[in-house]
Amino acid sequence: MTQITRASFTFHDFALVSGDVLPEVTIAYVTRGSLLPDGRNAILVTHGYTSGPGMIEPGVASSEGAWSSLVGPGAPIDTNRYYVVCSNMLGSSYGSTNAASIDPRTGRPYGSTFPIITVADIVRAQRRLLEHLGVTHLRAVVGPSYGGFQAFQWGVTFPDFMDGIVPVVTSPLPPQSDRIAGLMKWFDTDPNWNNGDYYDRGGVHATMTRLRIDTLTRYGLADSLAERFPDPAARAAEIQRIASGWADGFDANSLFILGRAMATFDVARDFAKIRVPVLYVLSTTDALFPPTLAPGVIAGLRAAGVDADYFELDSQHGHLASGADAAKWAPALAAFIRKLESA
């Protein structure tokens, strides 16, 4: 078993794209493997909208990841050879600075005053973490869903810092739906919500649980659980259990912080800035990012001079396919990393 580290890194006076400055930023992270003295044998794995850095740990389930079979000794992301970092996003939960964090200027949680951030801010904070860890260059940035947004953004913001990117079940553009308006339909009716300033009002756990049940159902979790829970009532109870557990650890304001960042995300206009090969992976049954996106994305990348390949993951697991059917695309990922090594 390769070494696993769970830690956090704090830095100060982080200037955001908006011009605001966060006086203090903490980024939680998980690493596996060992970094070579030159700092160049690293791979960054980027997590989804509501998951966290534990997605690369063995035995840790994640509705949007569960990548432990893709990351490990002898796996496509081989921890015998690579130092693998999974950084919790700025604005997310699970240990990074977000709205529940104390604003050092007021001594109170940020709540509704947390500044607007962008996906570019998220990857810039990750770059600060990598520099702290001694990483001087990445073999690849690989991630599903919102992690795919980050992979694309890395290719645009830091085009020379990695050898390749692998955006999975994702898009270079945000979903067409209005994420914030959709969220407000859930929280406006919660008497504790108070526009996000709910930390001294009893929290919003019940609303978060209902929202998560809806999300997991749309992601296709019921189908993924059918083999283990053939009885529909047992399956519904398991989804309820998973949703409630998630609501215990995820801050509702993070949905809004990352949702607003998602709304302004668009790297399609900047494809020409990408200088490294791209492996783009979609799931045949993903309703969020359907495979009909692939022709336009690949054509756009290639027209911009990007070396872009596409892999379609034949799966019944919808948006959860990258983890649930990891074995089906693991060979493509391993081949892509070998290609980067030989370049």
Buried (B, 14 or more C-beta within 10 A) or exposed (E): EBEBEEEEBEBEEBEBBEEEEBEBBBBBBBBBBEBBEEBBBBBBBBBBBBBBBBBBBEEBEBBBBBBBEBBBEEBBBBBEBBBBBBBBBBBBBBBBBBBBBEBEEEEEBBBEEBBBBBBBBBBBBBBBBBEEBEBBBBBBBBBBBBBBBBBBBBBBBBBEBBBBBBBBBBBBBBBEEEBEEBBEEBBEEBEBBBEBBBBEEEBBBEBBBBBBBBBBBEBBBBBBBEEEBEEEEEBBEBBBEBBBEBBEEBBBBBBBBBBBBBBEBBBBEBBBBBBBBBBBBBBBBBEBBBBEBBEEBBEBBBEBEBBBBBBBBEBBBBBBBBBBBBEBBBEBBBEBBEBBEEE
